[in-house]
């Protein structure tokens, strides 16, 4: 597992475009919206925490799914699975590598919004970082899972509108979840990004935020999706 994680990290280190997309693009998007909303005005203060939960998820989902699919199409995955290594440890190796990158991404994004962009939060900044890290790990797990069902990088990208965008629409960013039609509110209750946004909003508004439920739900989703990914893992894409 450690060897797999080390190999993936070495590959990412020698791919500056991917590193830039992971670390720079979320910061650029957050800065752009800060600029659009009156340089950190009331609107940005209201939606900033939710954006901090959403942008890294979108980027990590794409990077993880495409990278894993590329490994399968190149035959690397098939060769590695001939070794005495189970699917779960193998997938955990990939998850560990991308988790390291996700933690760095979350720290960079949080440092930007809490520092130069001036996002004001009532709760401890450590709680904000924790939720941001869990959000990125969720994206990693989802990316690893959907990569098993795509046969090309283009198909991997196509999964984003099906997996991520509905959650973006129903997470409470556009309309508070309590104001959604009843059916959509029930759907939002079973989507992990809804809990990510709820946790971010809780940290931004409460000096002592109660994050037990959203953190437990996010952690549960991460573990469940990784296990599903291991169950559906194929050696090679046809």
ChimeraX commands (.cxc) that place a marker at each C-alpha (Angstrom):
marker #1 position 0.00,0.00,0.00 radius 0.5
marker #1 position 2.78,2.44,0.94 radius 0.5
marker #1 position 4.73,1.53,-2.19 radius 0.5
marker #1 position 1.67,2.20,-4.37 radius 0.5
marker #1 position 1.09,5.57,-2.69 radius 0.5
marker #1 position 4.75,6.50,-3.13 radius 0.5
marker #1 position 4.68,5.63,-6.84 radius 0.5
marker #1 position 1.54,7.70,-7.48 radius 0.5
marker #1 position 2.99,10.68,-5.60 radius 0.5
marker #1 position 6.19,10.49,-7.65 radius 0.5
marker #1 position 4.13,10.50,-10.84 radius 0.5
marker #1 position 2.17,13.53,-9.68 radius 0.5
marker #1 position 5.35,15.37,-8.69 radius 0.5
marker #1 position 6.62,15.06,-12.27 radius 0.5
marker #1 position 3.34,16.35,-13.71 radius 0.5
marker #1 position 3.33,20.12,-13.06 radius 0.5
marker #1 position 0.09,20.67,-14.96 radius 0.5
marker #1 position -1.81,18.29,-12.68 radius 0.5
marker #1 position -0.20,19.80,-9.58 radius 0.5
marker #1 position -1.16,23.25,-10.81 radius 0.5
marker #1 position -4.73,22.18,-11.43 radius 0.5
marker #1 position -4.99,20.69,-7.94 radius 0.5
marker #1 position -3.42,23.56,-6.00 radius 0.5
marker #1 position -3.84,26.65,-8.17 radius 0.5
marker #1 position -7.22,26.30,-9.92 radius 0.5
marker #1 position -9.37,26.22,-6.72 radius 0.5
marker #1 position -7.51,29.28,-5.42 radius 0.5
marker #1 position -8.01,31.13,-8.70 radius 0.5
marker #1 position -11.74,30.34,-8.71 radius 0.5
marker #1 position -12.16,31.42,-5.08 radius 0.5
marker #1 position -10.26,34.64,-5.77 radius 0.5
marker #1 position -12.36,35.33,-8.86 radius 0.5
marker #1 position -15.60,35.01,-6.89 radius 0.5
marker #1 position -14.16,37.16,-4.09 radius 0.5
marker #1 position -13.48,39.81,-6.72 radius 0.5
marker #1 position -16.91,39.45,-8.32 radius 0.5
marker #1 position -18.70,39.78,-4.98 radius 0.5
marker #1 position -17.37,43.20,-4.07 radius 0.5
marker #1 position -13.95,42.01,-2.91 radius 0.5
marker #1 position -15.15,39.94,-0.02 radius 0.5
marker #1 position -18.50,41.63,0.57 radius 0.5
marker #1 position -21.55,40.22,2.31 radius 0.5
marker #1 position -22.39,37.73,-0.43 radius 0.5
marker #1 position -18.90,36.25,-0.43 radius 0.5
marker #1 position -18.95,36.03,3.36 radius 0.5
marker #1 position -22.19,34.06,3.11 radius 0.5
marker #1 position -21.26,31.63,0.34 radius 0.5
marker #1 position -17.49,31.49,0.84 radius 0.5
marker #1 position -17.54,28.48,3.19 radius 0.5
marker #1 position -19.74,26.51,0.79 radius 0.5
marker #1 position -17.45,27.35,-2.13 radius 0.5
marker #1 position -14.49,26.14,-0.09 radius 0.5
marker #1 position -16.29,22.81,0.18 radius 0.5
marker #1 position -17.26,22.58,-3.50 radius 0.5
marker #1 position -14.35,23.72,-5.67 radius 0.5
marker #1 position -11.73,21.29,-4.30 radius 0.5
marker #1 position -14.25,18.44,-4.64 radius 0.5
marker #1 position -14.74,19.12,-8.34 radius 0.5
marker #1 position -11.00,19.27,-9.05 radius 0.5
marker #1 position -10.03,16.20,-6.99 radius 0.5
marker #1 position -12.88,14.16,-8.50 radius 0.5
marker #1 position -11.62,14.82,-12.02 radius 0.5
marker #1 position -7.94,14.29,-11.23 radius 0.5
marker #1 position -8.49,11.05,-9.30 radius 0.5
marker #1 position -10.85,9.43,-11.80 radius 0.5
marker #1 position -8.76,10.32,-14.85 radius 0.5
marker #1 position -5.44,9.30,-13.25 radius 0.5
marker #1 position -6.77,5.94,-12.10 radius 0.5
marker #1 position -8.37,5.25,-15.47 radius 0.5
marker #1 position -5.10,6.08,-17.22 radius 0.5
marker #1 position -3.32,3.53,-15.02 radius 0.5
marker #1 position -5.83,0.87,-16.07 radius 0.5
marker #1 position -5.71,1.69,-19.78 radius 0.5
marker #1 position -1.90,1.65,-19.83 radius 0.5
marker #1 position -1.84,-1.84,-18.29 radius 0.5
marker #1 position -0.10,-0.68,-15.10 radius 0.5
marker #1 position -3.04,-1.74,-12.97 radius 0.5
marker #1 position -3.12,-5.19,-14.54 radius 0.5
marker #1 position 0.59,-5.74,-13.86 radius 0.5
marker #1 position 0.32,-4.55,-10.27 radius 0.5
marker #1 position -2.64,-6.80,-9.51 radius 0.5
marker #1 position -0.57,-9.83,-10.47 radius 0.5
marker #1 position 1.44,-9.18,-7.30 radius 0.5
marker #1 position 0.34,-10.66,-3.95 radius 0.5
marker #1 position -1.64,-7.56,-3.10 radius 0.5
marker #1 position -5.39,-7.48,-2.47 radius 0.5
marker #1 position -7.72,-5.02,-4.12 radius 0.5
marker #1 position -8.48,-3.17,-0.89 radius 0.5
marker #1 position -4.81,-2.50,0.04 radius 0.5
marker #1 position -4.13,-1.54,-3.57 radius 0.5
marker #1 position -7.00,0.93,-3.67 radius 0.5
marker #1 position -6.01,2.26,-0.25 radius 0.5
marker #1 position -2.58,2.98,-1.69 radius 0.5
marker #1 position -4.13,5.19,-4.35 radius 0.5
marker #1 position -6.43,6.75,-1.77 radius 0.5
marker #1 position -3.47,7.49,0.52 radius 0.5
marker #1 position -1.51,9.17,-2.26 radius 0.5
marker #1 position -4.41,11.38,-3.30 radius 0.5
marker #1 position -5.26,12.00,0.36 radius 0.5
marker #1 position -1.84,13.58,0.85 radius 0.5
marker #1 position -2.49,15.84,-2.12 radius 0.5
marker #1 position -6.01,16.56,-0.86 radius 0.5
marker #1 position -4.69,17.67,2.54 radius 0.5
marker #1 position -2.21,20.03,0.88 radius 0.5
marker #1 position -4.95,21.38,-1.38 radius 0.5
marker #1 position -7.28,21.98,1.58 radius 0.5
marker #1 position -4.55,23.75,3.56 radius 0.5
marker #1 position -3.67,26.02,0.65 radius 0.5
marker #1 position -7.32,26.90,-0.08 radius 0.5
marker #1 position -8.11,27.55,3.59 radius 0.5
marker #1 position -5.00,29.70,4.00 radius 0.5
marker #1 position -6.12,31.77,1.01 radius 0.5
marker #1 position -9.71,32.38,2.09 radius 0.5
marker #1 position -8.89,32.97,5.76 radius 0.5
marker #1 position -5.91,35.17,4.94 radius 0.5
marker #1 position -5.81,37.39,1.83 radius 0.5
marker #1 position -9.50,36.94,0.97 radius 0.5
marker #1 position -10.59,37.81,4.50 radius 0.5
marker #1 position -13.31,35.23,5.04 radius 0.5
marker #1 position -14.64,35.65,8.57 radius 0.5
marker #1 position -15.62,32.53,10.49 radius 0.5
marker #1 position -16.98,32.37,14.02 radius 0.5
marker #1 position -15.64,28.88,14.70 radius 0.5
marker #1 position -12.05,27.64,14.97 radius 0.5
marker #1 position -10.08,27.62,11.74 radius 0.5
marker #1 position -8.94,24.07,12.49 radius 0.5
marker #1 position -12.53,22.86,12.13 radius 0.5
marker #1 position -12.75,24.57,8.75 radius 0.5
marker #1 position -9.57,22.83,7.61 radius 0.5
marker #1 position -10.86,19.47,8.90 radius 0.5
marker #1 position -14.06,19.71,6.88 radius 0.5
marker #1 position -12.17,20.90,3.80 radius 0.5
marker #1 position -9.87,17.87,4.05 radius 0.5
marker #1 position -12.83,15.50,4.41 radius 0.5
marker #1 position -14.46,17.10,1.36 radius 0.5
marker #1 position -11.36,16.49,-0.73 radius 0.5
marker #1 position -11.09,12.90,0.54 radius 0.5
marker #1 position -14.72,12.36,-0.44 radius 0.5
marker #1 position -13.89,13.54,-3.95 radius 0.5
marker #1 position -10.94,11.13,-4.05 radius 0.5
marker #1 position -13.16,8.21,-3.03 radius 0.5
marker #1 position -15.81,9.14,-5.63 radius 0.5
marker #1 position -13.17,9.51,-8.34 radius 0.5
marker #1 position -11.68,6.09,-7.58 radius 0.5
marker #1 position -15.15,4.55,-7.61 radius 0.5
marker #1 position -16.40,5.97,-10.91 radius 0.5
marker #1 position -13.12,5.23,-12.70 radius 0.5
marker #1 position -14.17,1.56,-12.71 radius 0.5
marker #1 position -17.14,2.35,-14.97 radius 0.5
marker #1 position -15.43,4.56,-17.55 radius 0.5
marker #1 position -13.58,3.26,-20.61 radius 0.5
marker #1 position -11.89,6.56,-21.52 radius 0.5
marker #1 position -10.84,9.85,-19.97 radius 0.5
marker #1 position -13.73,11.53,-21.77 radius 0.5
marker #1 position -16.22,9.18,-20.13 radius 0.5
marker #1 position -14.62,9.86,-16.75 radius 0.5
marker #1 position -15.26,13.57,-17.26 radius 0.5
marker #1 position -18.85,12.78,-18.24 radius 0.5
marker #1 position -19.48,11.32,-14.80 radius 0.5
marker #1 position -19.01,14.74,-13.21 radius 0.5
marker #1 position -22.41,16.12,-14.36 radius 0.5
marker #1 position -24.05,12.93,-13.13 radius 0.5
marker #1 position -22.26,12.64,-9.78 radius 0.5
marker #1 position -21.14,16.11,-8.70 radius 0.5
marker #1 position -23.45,18.68,-10.30 radius 0.5
marker #1 position -26.74,17.37,-8.79 radius 0.5
marker #1 position -25.09,17.56,-5.38 radius 0.5
marker #1 position -23.96,21.11,-6.12 radius 0.5
marker #1 position -27.53,22.11,-6.97 radius 0.5
marker #1 position -29.06,20.49,-3.89 radius 0.5
marker #1 position -26.39,21.12,-1.25 radius 0.5
marker #1 position -27.85,24.42,-0.05 radius 0.5
marker #1 position -25.58,26.77,-1.97 radius 0.5
marker #1 position -28.28,28.15,-4.29 radius 0.5
marker #1 position -31.32,27.65,-2.05 radius 0.5
marker #1 position -31.34,26.68,1.65 radius 0.5
marker #1 position -32.12,22.99,1.85 radius 0.5
marker #1 position -35.08,23.62,4.15 radius 0.5
marker #1 position -36.68,25.69,1.37 radius 0.5
marker #1 position -36.37,23.02,-1.31 radius 0.5
marker #1 position -39.47,21.11,-2.47 radius 0.5
marker #1 position -40.03,18.17,-0.10 radius 0.5
marker #1 position -38.87,15.52,-2.58 radius 0.5
marker #1 position -35.66,17.41,-3.36 radius 0.5
marker #1 position -35.05,18.02,0.33 radius 0.5
marker #1 position -35.24,14.28,0.97 radius 0.5
marker #1 position -32.80,13.68,-1.88 radius 0.5
marker #1 position -30.40,16.29,-0.50 radius 0.5
marker #1 position -30.50,14.52,2.87 radius 0.5
marker #1 position -28.72,11.49,1.38 radius 0.5
marker #1 position -26.09,13.40,-0.61 radius 0.5
marker #1 position -22.67,13.79,1.06 radius 0.5
marker #1 position -21.96,17.30,-0.22 radius 0.5
marker #1 position -25.04,18.54,1.63 radius 0.5
marker #1 position -23.34,17.60,4.90 radius 0.5
marker #1 position -20.07,19.15,3.76 radius 0.5
marker #1 position -21.78,22.48,3.12 radius 0.5
marker #1 position -23.76,22.21,6.36 radius 0.5
marker #1 position -20.51,21.67,8.26 radius 0.5
marker #1 position -18.81,24.63,6.59 radius 0.5
marker #1 position -21.78,26.88,7.35 radius 0.5
marker #1 position -21.82,25.66,10.95 radius 0.5
marker #1 position -18.16,26.57,11.39 radius 0.5
marker #1 position -18.68,29.98,9.83 radius 0.5
marker #1 position -21.64,30.87,12.07 radius 0.5
marker #1 position -21.02,29.15,15.41 radius 0.5
marker #1 position -18.15,29.76,17.81 radius 0.5
marker #1 position -18.51,26.17,19.05 radius 0.5
marker #1 position -19.82,24.26,16.02 radius 0.5
marker #1 position -21.39,20.85,16.45 radius 0.5
marker #1 position -19.81,18.83,13.65 radius 0.5
marker #1 position -20.43,15.33,14.96 radius 0.5
marker #1 position -23.17,14.43,12.47 radius 0.5
marker #1 position -21.69,15.90,9.26 radius 0.5
marker #1 position -18.19,14.60,10.02 radius 0.5
marker #1 position -19.56,11.12,10.77 radius 0.5
marker #1 position -21.62,11.13,7.57 radius 0.5
marker #1 position -18.69,12.29,5.44 radius 0.5
marker #1 position -16.34,9.72,6.98 radius 0.5
marker #1 position -18.95,7.00,6.47 radius 0.5
marker #1 position -19.41,7.93,2.82 radius 0.5
marker #1 position -15.64,7.92,2.25 radius 0.5
marker #1 position -15.23,4.42,3.71 radius 0.5
marker #1 position -18.32,3.04,1.95 radius 0.5
marker #1 position -17.35,4.41,-1.46 radius 0.5
marker #1 position -13.79,3.10,-1.13 radius 0.5
marker #1 position -15.12,-0.36,-0.31 radius 0.5
marker #1 position -17.46,-0.20,-3.30 radius 0.5
marker #1 position -14.53,0.89,-5.43 radius 0.5
marker #1 position -12.53,-2.13,-4.31 radius 0.5
marker #1 position -15.47,-4.43,-5.07 radius 0.5
marker #1 position -15.85,-3.06,-8.61 radius 0.5
marker #1 position -12.14,-2.69,-9.39 radius 0.5
marker #1 position -11.15,-4.22,-12.72 radius 0.5
marker #1 position -7.66,-4.99,-13.89 radius 0.5
marker #1 position -7.99,-3.42,-17.30 radius 0.5
marker #1 position -10.51,-1.34,-19.18 radius 0.5
marker #1 position -11.75,-3.24,-22.28 radius 0.5
marker link #1:1,2 radius 0.2
marker link #1:2,3 radius 0.2
marker link #1:3,4 radius 0.2
marker link #1:4,5 radius 0.2
marker link #1:5,6 radius 0.2
marker link #1:6,7 radius 0.2
marker link #1:7,8 radius 0.2
marker link #1:8,9 radius 0.2
marker link #1:9,10 radius 0.2
marker link #1:10,11 radius 0.2
marker link #1:11,12 radius 0.2
marker link #1:12,13 radius 0.2
marker link #1:13,14 radius 0.2
marker link #1:14,15 radius 0.2
marker link #1:15,16 radius 0.2
marker link #1:16,17 radius 0.2
marker link #1:17,18 radius 0.2
marker link #1:18,19 radius 0.2
marker link #1:19,20 radius 0.2
marker link #1:20,21 radius 0.2
marker link #1:21,22 radius 0.2
marker link #1:22,23 radius 0.2
marker link #1:23,24 radius 0.2
marker link #1:24,25 radius 0.2
marker link #1:25,26 radius 0.2
marker link #1:26,27 radius 0.2
marker link #1:27,28 radius 0.2
marker link #1:28,29 radius 0.2
marker link #1:29,30 radius 0.2
marker link #1:30,31 radius 0.2
marker link #1:31,32 radius 0.2
marker link #1:32,33 radius 0.2
marker link #1:33,34 radius 0.2
marker link #1:34,35 radius 0.2
marker link #1:35,36 radius 0.2
marker link #1:36,37 radius 0.2
marker link #1:37,38 radius 0.2
marker link #1:38,39 radius 0.2
marker link #1:39,40 radius 0.2
marker link #1:40,41 radius 0.2
marker link #1:41,42 radius 0.2
marker link #1:42,43 radius 0.2
marker link #1:43,44 radius 0.2
marker link #1:44,45 radius 0.2
marker link #1:45,46 radius 0.2
marker link #1:46,47 radius 0.2
marker link #1:47,48 radius 0.2
marker link #1:48,49 radius 0.2
marker link #1:49,50 radius 0.2
marker link #1:50,51 radius 0.2
marker link #1:51,52 radius 0.2
marker link #1:52,53 radius 0.2
marker link #1:53,54 radius 0.2
marker link #1:54,55 radius 0.2
marker link #1:55,56 radius 0.2
marker link #1:56,57 radius 0.2
marker link #1:57,58 radius 0.2
marker link #1:58,59 radius 0.2
marker link #1:59,60 radius 0.2
marker link #1:60,61 radius 0.2
marker link #1:61,62 radius 0.2
marker link #1:62,63 radius 0.2
marker link #1:63,64 radius 0.2
marker link #1:64,65 radius 0.2
marker link #1:65,66 radius 0.2
marker link #1:66,67 radius 0.2
marker link #1:67,68 radius 0.2
marker link #1:68,69 radius 0.2
marker link #1:69,70 radius 0.2
marker link #1:70,71 radius 0.2
marker link #1:71,72 radius 0.2
marker link #1:72,73 radius 0.2
marker link #1:73,74 radius 0.2
marker link #1:74,75 radius 0.2
marker link #1:75,76 radius 0.2
marker link #1:76,77 radius 0.2
marker link #1:77,78 radius 0.2
marker link #1:78,79 radius 0.2
marker link #1:79,80 radius 0.2
marker link #1:80,81 radius 0.2
marker link #1:81,82 radius 0.2
marker link #1:82,83 radius 0.2
marker link #1:83,84 radius 0.2
marker link #1:84,85 radius 0.2
marker link #1:85,86 radius 0.2
marker link #1:86,87 radius 0.2
marker link #1:87,88 radius 0.2
marker link #1:88,89 radius 0.2
marker link #1:89,90 radius 0.2
marker link #1:90,91 radius 0.2
marker link #1:91,92 radius 0.2
marker link #1:92,93 radius 0.2
marker link #1:93,94 radius 0.2
marker link #1:94,95 radius 0.2
marker link #1:95,96 radius 0.2
marker link #1:96,97 radius 0.2
marker link #1:97,98 radius 0.2
marker link #1:98,99 radius 0.2
marker link #1:99,100 radius 0.2
marker link #1:100,101 radius 0.2
marker link #1:101,102 radius 0.2
marker link #1:102,103 radius 0.2
marker link #1:103,104 radius 0.2
marker link #1:104,105 radius 0.2
marker link #1:105,106 radius 0.2
marker link #1:106,107 radius 0.2
marker link #1:107,108 radius 0.2
marker link #1:108,109 radius 0.2
marker link #1:109,110 radius 0.2
marker link #1:110,111 radius 0.2
marker link #1:111,112 radius 0.2
marker link #1:112,113 radius 0.2
marker link #1:113,114 radius 0.2
marker link #1:114,115 radius 0.2
marker link #1:115,116 radius 0.2
marker link #1:116,117 radius 0.2
marker link #1:117,118 radius 0.2
marker link #1:118,119 radius 0.2
marker link #1:119,120 radius 0.2
marker link #1:120,121 radius 0.2
marker link #1:121,122 radius 0.2
marker link #1:122,123 radius 0.2
marker link #1:123,124 radius 0.2
marker link #1:124,125 radius 0.2
marker link #1:125,126 radius 0.2
marker link #1:126,127 radius 0.2
marker link #1:127,128 radius 0.2
marker link #1:128,129 radius 0.2
marker link #1:129,130 radius 0.2
marker link #1:130,131 radius 0.2
marker link #1:131,132 radius 0.2
marker link #1:132,133 radius 0.2
marker link #1:133,134 radius 0.2
marker link #1:134,135 radius 0.2
marker link #1:135,136 radius 0.2
marker link #1:136,137 radius 0.2
marker link #1:137,138 radius 0.2
marker link #1:138,139 radius 0.2
marker link #1:139,140 radius 0.2
marker link #1:140,141 radius 0.2
marker link #1:141,142 radius 0.2
marker link #1:142,143 radius 0.2
marker link #1:143,144 radius 0.2
marker link #1:144,145 radius 0.2
marker link #1:145,146 radius 0.2
marker link #1:146,147 radius 0.2
marker link #1:147,148 radius 0.2
marker link #1:148,149 radius 0.2
marker link #1:149,150 radius 0.2
marker link #1:150,151 radius 0.2
marker link #1:151,152 radius 0.2
marker link #1:152,153 radius 0.2
marker link #1:153,154 radius 0.2
marker link #1:154,155 radius 0.2
marker link #1:155,156 radius 0.2
marker link #1:156,157 radius 0.2
marker link #1:157,158 radius 0.2
marker link #1:158,159 radius 0.2
marker link #1:159,160 radius 0.2
marker link #1:160,161 radius 0.2
marker link #1:161,162 radius 0.2
marker link #1:162,163 radius 0.2
marker link #1:163,164 radius 0.2
marker link #1:164,165 radius 0.2
marker link #1:165,166 radius 0.2
marker link #1:166,167 radius 0.2
marker link #1:167,168 radius 0.2
marker link #1:168,169 radius 0.2
marker link #1:169,170 radius 0.2
marker link #1:170,171 radius 0.2
marker link #1:171,172 radius 0.2
marker link #1:172,173 radius 0.2
marker link #1:173,174 radius 0.2
marker link #1:174,175 radius 0.2
marker link #1:175,176 radius 0.2
marker link #1:176,177 radius 0.2
marker link #1:177,178 radius 0.2
marker link #1:178,179 radius 0.2
marker link #1:179,180 radius 0.2
marker link #1:180,181 radius 0.2
marker link #1:181,182 radius 0.2
marker link #1:182,183 radius 0.2
marker link #1:183,184 radius 0.2
marker link #1:184,185 radius 0.2
marker link #1:185,186 radius 0.2
marker link #1:186,187 radius 0.2
marker link #1:187,188 radius 0.2
marker link #1:188,189 radius 0.2
marker link #1:189,190 radius 0.2
marker link #1:190,191 radius 0.2
marker link #1:191,192 radius 0.2
marker link #1:192,193 radius 0.2
marker link #1:193,194 radius 0.2
marker link #1:194,195 radius 0.2
marker link #1:195,196 radius 0.2
marker link #1:196,197 radius 0.2
marker link #1:197,198 radius 0.2
marker link #1:198,199 radius 0.2
marker link #1:199,200 radius 0.2
marker link #1:200,201 radius 0.2
marker link #1:201,202 radius 0.2
marker link #1:202,203 radius 0.2
marker link #1:203,204 radius 0.2
marker link #1:204,205 radius 0.2
marker link #1:205,206 radius 0.2
marker link #1:206,207 radius 0.2
marker link #1:207,208 radius 0.2
marker link #1:208,209 radius 0.2
marker link #1:209,210 radius 0.2
marker link #1:210,211 radius 0.2
marker link #1:211,212 radius 0.2
marker link #1:212,213 radius 0.2
marker link #1:213,214 radius 0.2
marker link #1:214,215 radius 0.2
marker link #1:215,216 radius 0.2
marker link #1:216,217 radius 0.2
marker link #1:217,218 radius 0.2
marker link #1:218,219 radius 0.2
marker link #1:219,220 radius 0.2
marker link #1:220,221 radius 0.2
marker link #1:221,222 radius 0.2
marker link #1:222,223 radius 0.2
marker link #1:223,224 radius 0.2
marker link #1:224,225 radius 0.2
marker link #1:225,226 radius 0.2
marker link #1:226,227 radius 0.2
marker link #1:227,228 radius 0.2
marker link #1:228,229 radius 0.2
marker link #1:229,230 radius 0.2
marker link #1:230,231 radius 0.2
marker link #1:231,232 radius 0.2
marker link #1:232,233 radius 0.2
marker link #1:233,234 radius 0.2
marker link #1:234,235 radius 0.2
marker link #1:235,236 radius 0.2
marker link #1:236,237 radius 0.2
marker link #1:237,238 radius 0.2
view
